[in-house]
Amino acid sequence: MPEASGLAGLQRLVQTAILDPDGDLDEASRKLTPSSALTARERLAIYWRGYRLRLLENMRGLHPGLTHLLGEEMFDRFALDYLDARPPSAYSLSRLDEDFAAHLSATRPDGAPGRSREEWPDLIIDMARLERVVTEVMEGPGTEDAPLPHPDDLPGPADLPGLRPVVAPCLRLPELAFPVHEYLAAVRRGEDPEPPAPRPVRLAVHRRDYRVTMRELGPAGHRALRALAGGATVGAALGDVDAAHAADLLRRWTGLGYFSRFHEPGVHAPGSGTTTPTGKVAR
């Protein structure tokens, strides 16, 4: 631990002791005074335990689905293992779990050489991933303060292939091995669902008017929407889809608010080109 010198040094010493996952409070407690009922170490331990309980409470709040799936006791064991391995350093508690799914993946019990791969860790990891995505969508930038394009703003068939929609910043497109979105929705409704069976799932997670929605997409639609999110034109993203179906998909996605604006056909650089205040392509 760092040497305490003055108030700032003492604060750093106490902070280091409280953040220590092993609870090594001895050195810091030697700088503090006891009370009539508690030793200095016991007094400091109250803050150490309180800090960890506060982190656990926040982790449960970020992961209601996974907490329900595992049970609170088992979830707390996973969460504490993560917090001990990757102590929080972000200024916001909403970022507390940003590496949780990666940690679960790296420490899965069937990850050792020679072990056969099991399905249940994938279910746990998928749930953690989806709930992190939901937090990012809810806490990140959105489109509530800007006008959005309307389906009628889409150009005609001749210009549609060259259109380059700009995907809303609050849209995420995860691919999962389990339909954990259905499980999470049931938990939020106060139900007690059975753990889902494996099934490939492609989702559009989006926020509009401060409400997060999760919609399942077909493989072709999900692939096309991901291509559009990467900056592709409609022609490149939906070239293997017939024109009528492509136009229908674009109208539906526009109506759902998946696009924040449309770039003029032929424009290649995101952020350039001309759009009307409503998002309608200028001609």
Backbone as CSV, one residue per row, in Angstrom:
resi,resn,N_x,N_y,N_z,CA_x,CA_y,CA_z,C_x,C_y,C_z
1,MET,0.838,-1.190,0.000,0.000,0.000,0.000,0.878,1.247,0.000
2,PRO,0.409,2.358,-0.570,1.200,3.579,-0.579,1.317,4.155,0.818
3,GLU,2.397,4.855,1.057,2.618,5.485,2.346,1.681,6.681,2.502
4,ALA,1.044,6.769,3.672,0.139,7.884,3.921,0.919,9.092,4.381
5,SER,0.666,10.209,3.757,1.329,11.460,4.142,0.301,12.565,4.025
6,GLY,-0.188,13.056,5.189,-1.205,14.082,5.166,-2.561,13.498,4.812
7,LEU,-3.541,14.398,4.642,-4.907,13.967,4.393,-5.035,13.222,3.071
8,ALA,-4.409,13.744,1.997,-4.521,13.085,0.692,-3.929,11.685,0.737
9,GLY,-2.806,11.549,1.402,-2.189,10.230,1.504,-3.047,9.263,2.296
10,LEU,-3.658,9.753,3.369,-4.539,8.895,4.164,-5.764,8.477,3.356
11,GLN,-6.294,9.408,2.569,-7.445,9.076,1.732,-7.087,7.987,0.716
12,ARG,-5.895,8.118,0.117,-5.471,7.100,-0.851,-5.284,5.747,-0.171
13,LEU,-4.752,5.762,1.035,-4.520,4.530,1.767,-5.838,3.829,2.091
14,VAL,-6.817,4.600,2.565,-8.120,4.020,2.881,-8.807,3.530,1.609
15,GLN,-8.707,4.313,0.532,-9.323,3.894,-0.734,-8.717,2.589,-1.219
16,THR,-7.400,2.473,-1.158,-6.744,1.250,-1.603,-7.192,0.057,-0.779
17,ALA,-7.326,0.251,0.528,-7.775,-0.841,1.392,-9.197,-1.261,1.061
18,ILE,-10.073,-0.292,0.809,-11.471,-0.612,0.511,-11.606,-1.306,-0.840
19,LEU,-10.747,-0.908,-1.795,-10.813,-1.513,-3.127,-10.143,-2.874,-3.181
20,ASP,-9.377,-3.243,-2.162,-8.640,-4.510,-2.153,-9.623,-5.669,-2.071
21,PRO,-9.678,-6.537,-3.097,-10.644,-7.639,-3.053,-10.387,-8.629,-1.922
22,ASP,-9.146,-8.700,-1.449,-8.823,-9.633,-0.367,-9.043,-9.032,1.011
23,GLY,-9.416,-7.763,1.042,-9.713,-7.156,2.325,-8.503,-7.003,3.232
24,ASP,-7.339,-6.656,2.685,-6.136,-6.448,3.492,-6.210,-5.053,4.115
25,LEU,-6.798,-4.985,5.289,-7.099,-3.709,5.910,-6.101,-3.324,6.997
26,ASP,-5.115,-4.177,7.257,-4.256,-3.971,8.429,-3.480,-2.672,8.374
27,GLU,-2.799,-2.406,7.260,-1.955,-1.213,7.195,-2.781,0.057,7.324
28,ALA,-3.920,0.101,6.604,-4.757,1.292,6.695,-5.328,1.454,8.099
29,SER,-5.694,0.336,8.724,-6.307,0.443,10.053,-5.325,0.973,11.090
30,ARG,-4.026,0.799,10.855,-3.031,1.333,11.796,-2.996,2.855,11.785
31,LYS,-3.529,3.468,10.745,-3.563,4.930,10.648,-4.858,5.514,11.226
32,LEU,-5.814,4.651,11.539,-7.107,5.114,12.018,-7.238,4.861,13.514
33,THR,-8.253,5.442,14.090,-8.484,5.283,15.527,-9.666,4.357,15.764
34,PRO,-9.647,3.585,16.852,-10.786,2.741,17.180,-11.898,3.556,17.823
35,SER,-13.056,2.949,17.941,-14.149,3.539,18.702,-14.268,2.794,20.024
36,SER,-15.241,3.159,20.820,-15.415,2.472,22.097,-15.880,1.038,21.914
37,ALA,-16.502,0.751,20.734,-17.046,-0.590,20.512,-16.296,-1.393,19.458
38,LEU,-15.582,-0.718,18.561,-14.948,-1.401,17.439,-13.484,-1.028,17.332
39,THR,-12.686,-1.975,16.885,-11.295,-1.667,16.574,-11.243,-0.867,15.279
40,ALA,-10.091,-0.280,15.008,-9.938,0.485,13.773,-10.147,-0.419,12.557
41,ARG,-9.653,-1.649,12.648,-9.822,-2.574,11.534,-11.297,-2.919,11.334
42,GLU,-12.027,-3.130,12.397,-13.452,-3.437,12.297,-14.227,-2.258,11.719
43,ARG,-13.846,-1.059,12.087,-14.519,0.108,11.534,-14.278,0.201,10.027
44,LEU,-13.027,-0.018,9.621,-12.696,0.038,8.197,-13.388,-1.088,7.430
45,ALA,-13.533,-2.252,8.069,-14.173,-3.390,7.402,-15.625,-3.103,7.061
46,ILE,-16.273,-2.244,7.827,-17.659,-1.863,7.517,-17.715,-1.205,6.144
47,TYR,-16.777,-0.323,5.857,-16.751,0.357,4.552,-16.371,-0.621,3.445
48,TRP,-15.437,-1.535,3.760,-15.025,-2.521,2.757,-16.209,-3.390,2.345
49,ARG,-16.958,-3.895,3.329,-18.122,-4.729,3.025,-19.214,-3.912,2.340
50,GLY,-19.430,-2.682,2.802,-20.459,-1.849,2.205,-20.177,-1.535,0.749
51,TYR,-18.905,-1.302,0.432,-18.526,-1.011,-0.952,-18.834,-2.203,-1.848
52,ARG,-18.458,-3.397,-1.423,-18.694,-4.593,-2.231,-20.194,-4.881,-2.360
53,LEU,-20.940,-4.669,-1.295,-22.384,-4.877,-1.373,-23.038,-3.894,-2.332
54,ARG,-22.525,-2.662,-2.350,-23.071,-1.661,-3.278,-22.780,-2.065,-4.723
55,LEU,-21.602,-2.579,-4.979,-21.284,-3.037,-6.329,-22.160,-4.218,-6.723
56,LEU,-22.354,-5.150,-5.794,-23.204,-6.301,-6.090,-24.641,-5.868,-6.370
57,GLU,-25.135,-4.926,-5.585,-26.485,-4.420,-5.810,-26.615,-3.812,-7.196
58,ASN,-25.604,-3.090,-7.613,-25.643,-2.477,-8.942,-25.555,-3.542,-10.035
59,MET,-24.718,-4.561,-9.836,-24.622,-5.641,-10.821,-25.959,-6.362,-10.971
60,ARG,-26.645,-6.611,-9.864,-27.959,-7.252,-9.950,-28.941,-6.365,-10.714
61,GLY,-28.869,-5.047,-10.482,-29.751,-4.135,-11.191,-29.483,-4.106,-12.679
62,LEU,-28.231,-4.276,-13.068,-27.879,-4.296,-14.486,-28.232,-5.636,-15.139
63,HIS,-28.379,-6.680,-14.333,-28.598,-8.027,-14.875,-29.751,-8.745,-14.174
64,PRO,-30.968,-8.215,-14.288,-32.109,-8.897,-13.661,-32.380,-10.274,-14.260
65,GLY,-32.172,-10.410,-15.563,-32.408,-11.699,-16.207,-31.422,-12.753,-15.743
66,LEU,-30.146,-12.395,-15.702,-29.130,-13.360,-15.288,-29.251,-13.679,-13.799
67,THR,-29.614,-12.684,-12.984,-29.829,-12.934,-11.562,-30.966,-13.926,-11.364
68,HIS,-32.036,-13.773,-12.144,-33.172,-14.697,-12.046,-32.775,-16.076,-12.541
69,LEU,-32.014,-16.137,-13.610,-31.612,-17.414,-14.192,-30.742,-18.219,-13.231
70,LEU,-29.779,-17.560,-12.602,-28.823,-18.247,-11.739,-29.271,-18.336,-10.289
71,GLY,-30.141,-17.440,-9.870,-30.410,-17.279,-8.450,-29.424,-16.263,-7.888
72,GLU,-29.867,-15.511,-6.872,-29.047,-14.406,-6.380,-27.702,-14.875,-5.830
73,GLU,-27.691,-15.980,-5.104,-26.435,-16.442,-4.503,-25.407,-16.807,-5.566
74,MET,-25.821,-17.577,-6.566,-24.886,-17.968,-7.623,-24.478,-16.762,-8.456
75,PHE,-25.431,-15.880,-8.747,-25.072,-14.676,-9.509,-24.023,-13.868,-8.759
76,ASP,-24.192,-13.710,-7.460,-23.232,-12.932,-6.672,-21.831,-13.542,-6.749
77,ARG,-21.747,-14.865,-6.798,-20.428,-15.517,-6.898,-19.767,-15.167,-8.232
78,PHE,-20.540,-15.230,-9.332,-20.004,-14.852,-10.636,-19.612,-13.373,-10.649
79,ALA,-20.470,-12.544,-10.082,-20.235,-11.100,-10.109,-19.010,-10.727,-9.278
80,LEU,-18.857,-11.316,-8.093,-17.700,-11.007,-7.250,-16.403,-11.492,-7.886
81,ASP,-16.454,-12.636,-8.543,-15.261,-13.120,-9.240,-14.850,-12.132,-10.327
82,TYR,-15.839,-11.610,-11.049,-15.563,-10.597,-12.076,-15.019,-9.312,-11.464
83,LEU,-15.656,-8.820,-10.416,-15.237,-7.556,-9.797,-13.856,-7.668,-9.176
84,ASP,-13.518,-8.845,-8.641,-12.186,-9.043,-8.081,-11.131,-9.083,-9.183
85,ALA,-11.487,-9.700,-10.318,-10.531,-9.816,-11.419,-10.387,-8.510,-12.192
86,ARG,-11.466,-7.756,-12.273,-11.460,-6.509,-13.051,-12.121,-5.402,-12.224
87,PRO,-11.400,-4.868,-11.258,-11.975,-3.836,-10.382,-12.490,-2.652,-11.201
88,PRO,-13.603,-2.068,-10.796,-14.174,-0.959,-11.566,-13.268,0.259,-11.557
89,SER,-13.184,0.918,-12.692,-12.371,2.136,-12.797,-13.120,3.263,-13.496
90,ALA,-14.301,2.970,-14.059,-15.076,3.988,-14.772,-15.768,4.915,-13.779
91,TYR,-16.059,6.119,-14.229,-16.716,7.105,-13.373,-18.196,6.795,-13.164
92,SER,-18.781,5.993,-14.041,-20.216,5.723,-13.987,-20.465,4.266,-13.630
93,LEU,-21.402,4.022,-12.716,-21.757,2.658,-12.355,-22.460,1.932,-13.492
94,SER,-22.995,2.656,-14.470,-23.632,1.992,-15.609,-22.610,1.248,-16.463
95,ARG,-21.325,1.562,-16.274,-20.265,0.871,-17.018,-19.624,-0.247,-16.199
96,LEU,-20.177,-0.520,-15.034,-19.583,-1.489,-14.133,-19.444,-2.862,-14.779
97,ASP,-20.395,-3.246,-15.624,-20.418,-4.599,-16.185,-19.932,-4.668,-17.621
98,GLU,-19.236,-3.655,-18.096,-18.924,-3.625,-19.527,-17.996,-4.760,-19.964
99,ASP,-17.248,-5.383,-19.041,-16.398,-6.523,-19.392,-16.902,-7.827,-18.787
100,PHE,-18.132,-7.828,-18.269,-18.642,-8.996,-17.563,-18.765,-10.199,-18.493
101,ALA,-19.388,-10.011,-19.658,-19.561,-11.129,-20.586,-18.210,-11.666,-21.050
102,ALA,-17.258,-10.779,-21.303,-15.926,-11.224,-21.717,-15.249,-12.025,-20.607
103,HIS,-15.436,-11.588,-19.358,-14.855,-12.323,-18.228,-15.497,-13.702,-18.097
104,LEU,-16.814,-13.775,-18.235,-17.487,-15.069,-18.161,-17.001,-15.997,-19.271
105,SER,-16.796,-15.453,-20.447,-16.304,-16.258,-21.562,-14.892,-16.760,-21.309
106,ALA,-14.041,-15.883,-20.748,-12.642,-16.254,-20.504,-12.489,-17.261,-19.378
107,THR,-13.453,-17.316,-18.468,-13.338,-18.186,-17.296,-14.334,-19.339,-17.316
108,ARG,-14.943,-19.613,-18.451,-15.928,-20.690,-18.515,-15.265,-22.008,-18.141
109,PRO,-15.941,-22.858,-17.361,-15.299,-24.068,-16.842,-14.958,-25.102,-17.896
110,ASP,-15.593,-25.031,-19.067,-15.288,-26.006,-20.116,-14.292,-25.449,-21.123
111,GLY,-13.601,-24.382,-20.723,-12.649,-23.774,-21.650,-11.270,-24.380,-21.607
112,ALA,-11.014,-25.252,-20.634,-9.690,-25.858,-20.519,-9.468,-26.881,-21.621
113,PRO,-8.213,-27.079,-22.044,-7.918,-28.080,-23.085,-8.396,-29.470,-22.649
114,GLY,-9.007,-30.167,-23.574,-9.469,-31.513,-23.297,-10.871,-31.590,-22.731
115,ARG,-11.467,-30.458,-22.372,-12.829,-30.455,-21.837,-13.823,-30.331,-22.977
116,SER,-14.868,-31.122,-22.938,-15.916,-30.997,-23.951,-16.740,-29.743,-23.688
117,ARG,-17.110,-29.064,-24.740,-17.830,-27.807,-24.606,-19.294,-28.067,-24.267
118,GLU,-19.807,-27.342,-23.273,-21.178,-27.506,-22.818,-22.019,-26.302,-23.255
119,GLU,-23.347,-26.481,-23.193,-24.239,-25.419,-23.658,-24.531,-24.375,-22.586
120,TRP,-24.617,-24.771,-21.310,-25.104,-23.838,-20.296,-24.214,-22.607,-20.128
121,PRO,-22.866,-22.693,-20.287,-22.109,-21.436,-20.213,-22.485,-20.456,-21.313
122,ASP,-22.840,-20.977,-22.497,-23.258,-20.080,-23.579,-24.538,-19.338,-23.218
123,LEU,-25.445,-20.009,-22.518,-26.681,-19.360,-22.087,-26.373,-18.221,-21.112
124,ILE,-25.499,-18.474,-20.163,-25.127,-17.444,-19.184,-24.446,-16.264,-19.872
125,ILE,-23.527,-16.562,-20.776,-22.784,-15.505,-21.474,-23.722,-14.696,-22.367
126,ASP,-24.620,-15.375,-23.067,-25.578,-14.665,-23.922,-26.458,-13.717,-23.109
127,MET,-26.910,-14.175,-21.941,-27.744,-13.319,-21.114,-26.971,-12.089,-20.656
128,ALA,-25.712,-12.301,-20.241,-24.881,-11.169,-19.821,-24.641,-10.208,-20.987
129,ARG,-24.405,-10.746,-22.164,-24.175,-9.910,-23.346,-25.395,-9.077,-23.678
130,LEU,-26.554,-9.720,-23.698,-27.765,-8.992,-24.073,-28.069,-7.886,-23.063
131,GLU,-27.931,-8.176,-21.787,-28.249,-7.160,-20.788,-27.253,-6.010,-20.836
132,ARG,-26.010,-6.287,-21.218,-25.055,-5.196,-21.420,-25.463,-4.351,-22.627
133,VAL,-25.906,-5.000,-23.694,-26.371,-4.276,-24.881,-27.550,-3.377,-24.518
134,VAL,-28.479,-3.894,-23.737,-29.649,-3.096,-23.330,-29.193,-1.856,-22.557
135,THR,-28.228,-2.018,-21.667,-27.721,-0.869,-20.911,-27.070,0.147,-21.838
136,GLU,-26.277,-0.316,-22.794,-25.626,0.602,-23.735,-26.663,1.374,-24.544
137,VAL,-27.703,0.689,-24.977,-28.752,1.342,-25.759,-29.500,2.361,-24.908
138,MET,-29.768,2.011,-23.665,-30.536,2.898,-22.793,-29.706,4.100,-22.361
139,GLU,-28.431,3.899,-22.064,-27.599,4.964,-21.508,-26.879,5.789,-22.570
140,GLY,-26.772,5.277,-23.776,-26.009,5.957,-24.811,-26.807,7.000,-25.560
141,PRO,-26.194,7.594,-26.580,-26.892,8.613,-27.373,-28.065,8.011,-28.137
142,GLY,-29.081,8.840,-28.351,-30.264,8.386,-29.070,-30.716,9.396,-30.091
143,THR,-31.987,9.312,-30.456,-32.528,10.171,-31.504,-33.714,10.990,-31.006
144,GLU,-33.900,11.041,-29.688,-35.089,11.704,-29.156,-35.134,13.198,-29.457
145,ASP,-33.976,13.820,-29.605,-33.939,15.273,-29.796,-33.743,15.693,-31.250
146,ALA,-33.913,14.772,-32.174,-33.701,15.096,-33.587,-34.850,14.560,-34.425
147,PRO,-35.202,15.247,-35.507,-36.239,14.711,-36.403,-35.718,13.476,-37.130
148,LEU,-36.581,12.507,-37.301,-36.202,11.271,-37.969,-36.842,11.201,-39.354
149,PRO,-36.189,10.507,-40.276,-36.798,10.340,-41.597,-38.076,9.514,-41.516
150,HIS,-38.974,9.771,-42.443,-40.253,9.074,-42.530,-40.173,8.104,-43.713
151,PRO,-40.906,7.005,-43.674,-40.884,6.097,-44.831,-41.161,6.777,-46.158
152,ASP,-41.996,7.828,-46.152,-42.285,8.538,-47.403,-41.083,9.329,-47.909
153,ASP,-40.041,9.507,-47.079,-38.842,10.215,-47.515,-37.930,9.338,-48.356
154,LEU,-38.190,8.039,-48.405,-37.351,7.145,-49.204,-37.494,7.486,-50.689
155,PRO,-36.390,7.444,-51.428,-36.473,7.752,-52.863,-37.157,6.637,-53.641
156,GLY,-37.388,6.885,-54.898,-38.024,5.904,-55.758,-37.097,4.771,-56.129
157,PRO,-37.613,3.773,-56.863,-36.821,2.578,-57.203,-35.511,2.884,-57.903
158,ALA,-35.473,3.914,-58.737,-34.248,4.201,-59.483,-33.121,4.666,-58.574
159,ASP,-33.460,5.458,-57.551,-32.440,6.011,-56.661,-32.202,5.177,-55.403
160,LEU,-33.081,4.231,-55.135,-32.983,3.482,-53.878,-31.680,2.696,-53.730
161,PRO,-31.162,2.023,-54.772,-29.921,1.252,-54.586,-28.731,2.112,-54.149
162,GLY,-28.703,3.380,-54.542,-27.578,4.237,-54.173,-27.737,4.923,-52.836
163,LEU,-28.892,4.755,-52.195,-29.127,5.397,-50.907,-28.221,4.800,-49.836
164,ARG,-27.717,5.673,-48.946,-26.853,5.226,-47.852,-27.471,5.686,-46.528
165,PRO,-28.357,4.879,-45.932,-28.963,5.286,-44.660,-27.917,5.343,-43.544
166,VAL,-28.113,6.252,-42.616,-27.271,6.347,-41.421,-28.044,5.712,-40.276
167,VAL,-27.478,4.669,-39.714,-28.154,3.928,-38.653,-28.163,4.743,-37.364
168,ALA,-29.261,4.699,-36.637,-29.387,5.429,-35.372,-28.300,4.984,-34.396
169,PRO,-27.753,5.894,-33.598,-26.665,5.533,-32.679,-27.107,4.590,-31.575
170,CYS,-28.407,4.456,-31.365,-28.911,3.587,-30.301,-29.362,2.226,-30.831
171,LEU,-28.920,1.849,-32.016,-29.261,0.545,-32.576,-28.099,-0.422,-32.387
172,ARG,-28.376,-1.604,-31.864,-27.382,-2.668,-31.732,-27.949,-3.916,-32.381
173,LEU,-27.062,-4.751,-32.935,-27.487,-5.905,-33.726,-26.763,-7.171,-33.276
174,PRO,-27.011,-7.633,-32.061,-26.308,-8.825,-31.567,-26.816,-10.111,-32.195
175,GLU,-25.915,-11.088,-32.254,-26.267,-12.460,-32.631,-26.010,-13.348,-31.424
176,LEU,-26.984,-14.182,-31.088,-26.923,-14.985,-29.872,-27.257,-16.437,-30.178
177,ALA,-26.838,-17.319,-29.286,-27.102,-18.748,-29.454,-28.381,-19.178,-28.759
178,PHE,-28.945,-18.310,-27.914,-30.168,-18.613,-27.173,-31.135,-17.437,-27.291
179,PRO,-32.442,-17.704,-27.253,-33.428,-16.612,-27.285,-33.577,-15.954,-25.912
180,VAL,-32.482,-15.394,-25.422,-32.498,-14.817,-24.074,-33.352,-13.551,-24.012
181,HIS,-33.641,-12.935,-25.162,-34.518,-11.761,-25.143,-35.921,-12.134,-24.676
182,GLU,-36.390,-13.328,-25.044,-37.696,-13.775,-24.595,-37.689,-14.045,-23.094
183,TYR,-36.622,-14.656,-22.616,-36.499,-14.927,-21.177,-36.461,-13.618,-20.397
184,LEU,-35.652,-12.664,-20.863,-35.533,-11.381,-20.169,-36.868,-10.648,-20.151
185,ALA,-37.589,-10.668,-21.264,-38.893,-9.999,-21.312,-39.868,-10.631,-20.320
186,ALA,-39.835,-11.957,-20.196,-40.724,-12.634,-19.251,-40.375,-12.275,-17.808
187,VAL,-39.084,-12.207,-17.501,-38.660,-11.826,-16.151,-39.129,-10.415,-15.837
188,ARG,-39.018,-9.521,-16.804,-39.460,-8.138,-16.581,-40.966,-8.047,-16.372
189,ARG,-41.700,-9.009,-16.905,-43.152,-9.021,-16.692,-43.524,-9.649,-15.348
190,GLY,-42.524,-10.064,-14.579,-42.778,-10.681,-13.289,-43.030,-12.165,-13.348
191,GLU,-42.724,-12.804,-14.479,-42.946,-14.235,-14.635,-41.722,-15.032,-14.166
192,ASP,-41.886,-16.332,-14.115,-40.804,-17.239,-13.727,-40.583,-18.236,-14.860
193,PRO,-39.952,-17.799,-15.948,-39.843,-18.657,-17.134,-38.819,-19.773,-16.951
194,GLU,-39.008,-20.826,-17.731,-38.015,-21.893,-17.798,-36.814,-21.415,-18.609
195,PRO,-35.606,-21.890,-18.289,-34.447,-21.518,-19.122,-34.690,-21.900,-20.576
196,PRO,-34.358,-21.039,-21.503,-34.659,-21.326,-22.911,-33.738,-22.388,-23.495
197,ALA,-34.259,-23.120,-24.466,-33.452,-24.067,-25.233,-32.637,-23.297,-26.267
198,PRO,-31.514,-23.848,-26.689,-30.692,-23.129,-27.673,-31.416,-22.943,-29.004
199,ARG,-31.252,-21.774,-29.568,-31.806,-21.432,-30.877,-31.095,-20.185,-31.376
200,PRO,-30.500,-20.215,-32.562,-29.814,-19.015,-33.058,-30.767,-17.840,-33.157
201,VAL,-30.336,-16.694,-32.662,-31.180,-15.503,-32.605,-30.397,-14.304,-33.122
202,ARG,-31.054,-13.509,-33.958,-30.479,-12.265,-34.463,-31.430,-11.139,-34.090
203,LEU,-30.916,-10.166,-33.354,-31.777,-9.148,-32.772,-31.447,-7.757,-33.276
204,ALA,-32.448,-6.900,-33.239,-32.280,-5.451,-33.342,-32.726,-4.872,-32.012
205,VAL,-31.776,-4.355,-31.247,-32.072,-3.725,-29.960,-31.982,-2.215,-30.178
206,HIS,-33.060,-1.500,-29.849,-33.173,-0.111,-30.266,-33.924,0.690,-29.213
207,ARG,-33.664,1.977,-29.173,-34.382,2.863,-28.256,-35.081,3.960,-29.043
208,ARG,-36.341,4.177,-28.695,-37.089,5.281,-29.291,-38.010,5.859,-28.227
209,ASP,-37.992,7.160,-28.094,-38.765,7.836,-27.045,-38.430,7.251,-25.673
210,TYR,-37.151,6.958,-25.491,-36.599,6.453,-24.222,-37.141,5.069,-23.847
211,ARG,-37.613,4.337,-24.811,-38.101,2.970,-24.582,-37.264,2.015,-25.423
212,VAL,-36.700,1.010,-24.755,-35.855,0.026,-25.436,-36.723,-1.120,-25.935
213,THR,-36.529,-1.483,-27.198,-37.246,-2.613,-27.792,-36.238,-3.633,-28.304
214,MET,-36.663,-4.894,-28.332,-35.840,-5.988,-28.866,-36.679,-6.735,-29.885
215,ARG,-36.252,-6.729,-31.140,-37.004,-7.404,-32.199,-36.109,-8.431,-32.876
216,GLU,-36.682,-9.593,-33.107,-35.935,-10.654,-33.777,-36.021,-10.455,-35.289
217,LEU,-34.889,-10.637,-35.959,-34.815,-10.481,-37.409,-34.441,-11.807,-38.057
218,GLY,-34.821,-11.952,-39.329,-34.369,-13.094,-40.097,-32.906,-12.942,-40.476
219,PRO,-32.254,-14.035,-40.882,-30.825,-13.967,-41.214,-30.502,-12.939,-42.289
220,ALA,-31.299,-12.898,-43.367,-31.004,-11.966,-44.456,-31.206,-10.522,-44.019
221,GLY,-32.307,-10.260,-43.303,-32.555,-8.903,-42.841,-31.506,-8.431,-41.857
222,HIS,-31.092,-9.302,-40.947,-30.071,-8.934,-39.963,-28.745,-8.650,-40.654
223,ARG,-28.399,-9.501,-41.621,-27.153,-9.315,-42.364,-27.179,-7.993,-43.128
224,ALA,-28.324,-7.683,-43.749,-28.436,-6.440,-44.507,-28.362,-5.218,-43.594
225,LEU,-29.023,-5.287,-42.457,-29.018,-4.150,-41.540,-27.625,-3.924,-40.962
226,ARG,-26.896,-5.000,-40.717,-25.512,-4.852,-40.245,-24.643,-4.226,-41.334
227,ALA,-24.894,-4.588,-42.577,-24.137,-3.989,-43.679,-24.431,-2.500,-43.775
228,LEU,-25.696,-2.121,-43.619,-26.052,-0.706,-43.639,-25.408,0.027,-42.466
229,ALA,-25.348,-0.626,-41.304,-24.693,-0.020,-40.144,-23.205,0.195,-40.391
230,GLY,-22.631,-0.620,-41.263,-21.219,-0.457,-41.616,-20.969,0.544,-42.721
231,GLY,-22.034,1.181,-43.239,-21.873,2.216,-44.251,-22.187,1.794,-45.664
232,ALA,-22.723,0.598,-45.853,-23.024,0.120,-47.200,-24.234,0.850,-47.784
233,THR,-24.310,0.865,-49.096,-25.497,1.385,-49.773,-26.598,0.330,-49.726
234,VAL,-27.809,0.757,-50.029,-28.923,-0.177,-50.073,-28.661,-1.257,-51.118
235,GLY,-28.116,-0.861,-52.265,-27.837,-1.835,-53.314,-26.843,-2.887,-52.869
236,ALA,-25.819,-2.488,-52.141,-24.818,-3.440,-51.670,-25.364,-4.316,-50.549
237,ALA,-26.161,-3.725,-49.653,-26.654,-4.469,-48.500,-27.795,-5.405,-48.854
238,LEU,-28.625,-4.991,-49.809,-29.822,-5.752,-50.146,-29.819,-6.206,-51.598
239,GLY,-28.641,-6.369,-52.154,-28.541,-6.741,-53.560,-29.091,-8.110,-53.877
240,ASP,-29.117,-9.015,-52.881,-29.628,-10.364,-53.128,-31.105,-10.493,-52.765
241,VAL,-31.761,-9.357,-52.485,-33.181,-9.351,-52.147,-33.944,-8.671,-53.283
242,ASP,-35.112,-9.213,-53.630,-35.852,-8.589,-54.731,-36.260,-7.169,-54.341
243,ALA,-36.438,-6.323,-55.338,-36.618,-4.887,-55.127,-37.818,-4.573,-54.240
244,ALA,-38.923,-5.287,-54.450,-40.134,-4.998,-53.673,-39.913,-5.322,-52.189
245,HIS,-39.263,-6.452,-51.917,-39.014,-6.838,-50.529,-38.012,-5.887,-49.886
246,ALA,-36.984,-5.480,-50.646,-36.000,-4.530,-50.117,-36.669,-3.211,-49.749
247,ALA,-37.547,-2.726,-50.616,-38.250,-1.474,-50.327,-39.139,-1.617,-49.101
248,ASP,-39.769,-2.783,-48.961,-40.628,-3.023,-47.792,-39.818,-3.035,-46.503
249,LEU,-38.658,-3.694,-46.546,-37.795,-3.723,-45.365,-37.357,-2.314,-44.979
250,LEU,-36.958,-1.528,-45.952,-36.483,-0.176,-45.663,-37.594,0.700,-45.097
251,ARG,-38.787,0.560,-45.631,-39.913,1.330,-45.082,-40.195,0.926,-43.637
252,ARG,-40.143,-0.388,-43.383,-40.408,-0.863,-42.029,-39.339,-0.368,-41.065
253,TRP,-38.069,-0.498,-41.441,-36.975,-0.074,-40.555,-36.995,1.442,-40.350
254,THR,-37.337,2.173,-41.398,-37.435,3.632,-41.257,-38.551,3.996,-40.291
255,GLY,-39.690,3.327,-40.423,-40.811,3.586,-39.530,-40.502,3.248,-38.079
256,LEU,-39.623,2.267,-37.855,-39.239,1.892,-36.497,-38.189,2.831,-35.905
257,GLY,-37.650,3.725,-36.749,-36.658,4.674,-36.255,-35.234,4.154,-36.267
258,TYR,-34.959,3.124,-37.071,-33.617,2.550,-37.119,-32.616,3.456,-37.827
259,PHE,-33.109,4.428,-38.607,-32.220,5.331,-39.343,-32.382,6.752,-38.815
260,SER,-31.270,7.439,-38.668,-31.319,8.826,-38.196,-31.386,9.814,-39.353
261,ARG,-30.889,9.425,-40.519,-30.976,10.282,-41.702,-30.573,9.443,-42.913
262,PHE,-30.749,10.044,-44.100,-30.369,9.390,-45.347,-29.303,10.230,-46.031
263,HIS,-28.239,9.579,-46.472,-27.253,10.270,-47.292,-27.709,10.247,-48.748
264,GLU,-27.359,11.301,-49.434,-27.710,11.429,-50.844,-27.116,10.286,-51.645
265,PRO,-27.863,9.701,-52.584,-27.311,8.637,-53.417,-26.002,9.063,-54.076
266,GLY,-25.012,8.176,-54.003,-23.716,8.469,-54.581,-22.717,9.022,-53.596
267,VAL,-23.174,9.449,-52.411,-22.253,9.970,-51.407,-21.633,8.796,-50.667
268,HIS,-20.314,8.818,-50.480,-19.624,7.683,-49.880,-19.159,7.972,-48.466
269,ALA,-18.828,9.198,-48.136,-18.255,9.489,-46.823,-19.350,9.767,-45.817
270,PRO,-19.425,8.973,-44.732,-20.410,9.277,-43.691,-20.221,10.683,-43.161
271,GLY,-21.315,11.384,-42.972,-21.240,12.757,-42.470,-21.242,13.788,-43.572
272,SER,-21.065,13.351,-44.824,-21.101,14.297,-45.933,-22.391,14.105,-46.712
273,GLY,-22.586,14.924,-47.694,-23.813,14.812,-48.468,-24.891,15.721,-47.921
274,THR,-26.014,15.765,-48.602,-27.080,16.696,-48.256,-28.323,15.936,-47.847
275,THR,-28.905,16.336,-46.717,-30.176,15.796,-46.298,-31.062,16.942,-45.850
276,THR,-32.352,16.758,-45.955,-33.279,17.756,-45.482,-33.396,17.644,-43.967
277,PRO,-33.971,18.651,-43.280,-34.135,18.541,-41.819,-34.931,17.324,-41.380
278,THR,-35.820,16.814,-42.238,-36.588,15.638,-41.882,-35.868,14.360,-42.254
279,GLY,-34.724,14.471,-42.883,-33.995,13.302,-43.313,-34.250,12.951,-44.770
280,LYS,-35.120,13.692,-45.432,-35.440,13.377,-46.836,-34.256,13.728,-47.721
281,VAL,-33.974,12.853,-48.659,-32.831,13.092,-49.534,-33.067,14.303,-50.399
282,ALA,-32.077,15.196,-50.402,-32.182,16.388,-51.248,-31.824,16.026,-52.674
283,ARG,-32.623,16.547,-53.590,-32.323,16.264,-54.998,-32.178,17.589,-55.735
